């Protein structure tokens, strides 16, 4: 049957029909960034009276336009352009200002005498990168002039069976993992002992830890097929249960990102497949995730004893922060930013004898796909270059002397090709965001790929803040099993996107 194109969920059609045409968002972004810069400068003129403020301010204006469009309802609440606009506003603008305000920098590292000089140079590279991003994103987001589109229609029986088999399989694997460690407490103790016992079990974790998201996909299918109008009380209770499952299936081995990104995916499924998400709940969710990253950081840094000390109020939180090295500053600037790391890389490239890797870190990432049994001497990933930019050429010794810091899109580009390459690598971000945005505009409301869209939006942010090996790991570990379930539970066919003679 011929149908009209493009497709969008009814909840998103309003947003897409209101794409910004004027300059209101630009003026608002200019005003907000100017006021914030003025506020920091008035509060500490000696610190902020520096030329680095200009490129940082320009970065804020450029990326802030998308965040303003999101706030004004010009973009769907889960639009990748809007999400990157919000997170990028912190990444490119707020984080550099807060680094100086809190005097927060890389630990166990001797940095430049004045971080502002190198933050400013890095910000100029980001200005060029953001211009490339905006231009390339627009190109990649353009819809293709096609007369038909692929539809992934749910096949109820196949999907139910795929979900059932996946749930039983992942649950049994997680149970097997707990049995191997002598129960949940043994599993936690193995993490607190350094996690060496987890080595070689990555494929087990990849499979078992997808239980929560597959269970939610099954619930979403049930709620949609029965046309059940779930209340927000019900859905919030569902998310609480989902959080508990996420902790049981991977979170208890110190994997904050596994839990945070899984929750993001869950909220996205609810928004796209069950019920549109009000912005007030989105705001509350963001606050919760930041607090979760902060509090759960105590478990990651100090084990269950430190975590319970905070939860039960047995120890002053400042003392726990000092003992574990986990602070709110670290959560906001270390987990959600790369300002100091990228400025540090830029500085070290100027003063040290570091030789760019010429793409070797990306080759090392691709080599991860080949088992060591097949390729024993496969090249190392970015840890070699990360170590040598920090400590000097020739200092890397696998398993002995190595740095595992994450440098982000721009940082890894510098490690390979030097600072001048940074703006060109923002084409990658433009491609991923643009293509994801185009997918949102083209999917039929009943297309099963909506269940994977939150994962793709999450991937957009990963491209910005993570290194290539982290992105590959994220893509395979988190996406492979759910994608197979959706593939097995759907029928794919082409359908016309225009009426005959139309």
Secondary structure, 3 states (H helix, E strand, C coil): CCCCCCCCCHHHHHHHCCCCCCCHHHHHHHHHHHHHHHHHHHHCHHHHCCCHHHHHHHHHHHHHHHHHHHHCCCCCCCCHHHHHHHHHHHHHHHHHHHHHHHCCCCCCCCCCCCHHHHHHHHHHHHHHHHHHHHHHHHHHHCCCCCCEEEEEEECHHHHHHHHHHHHHHHHHHHHHHHHHCCCHHHHHHHHHCCCHHHCCCHHHHHHHCCHHHHHHHHHHHHHHHCCCCCCHHHHHHHHHHHHHHHHHCCHHHCCHHHHHHHHHHHHHHHHHHHCCCCHHHHHHHHHHHHHHHHHHHHHHHHHHHHHHHHHCCCCCHHHHHHHHCCCHHHHHHHHCCCHHHHHHHHHHHHHCCCCCCCCHHHHHHHHCCCCCCCCCCCCCCCHHHHHHHHHCCCCCECCCECCCCCCHHHHHHHHHHCHHHHHHHHHHHHHHHHHHHHHHHHCCCCECCHHHHHHHHHHHHHHHHCCHHHHHHHHHHHHHHHHHHHHHCEEEEEEECCCCCC
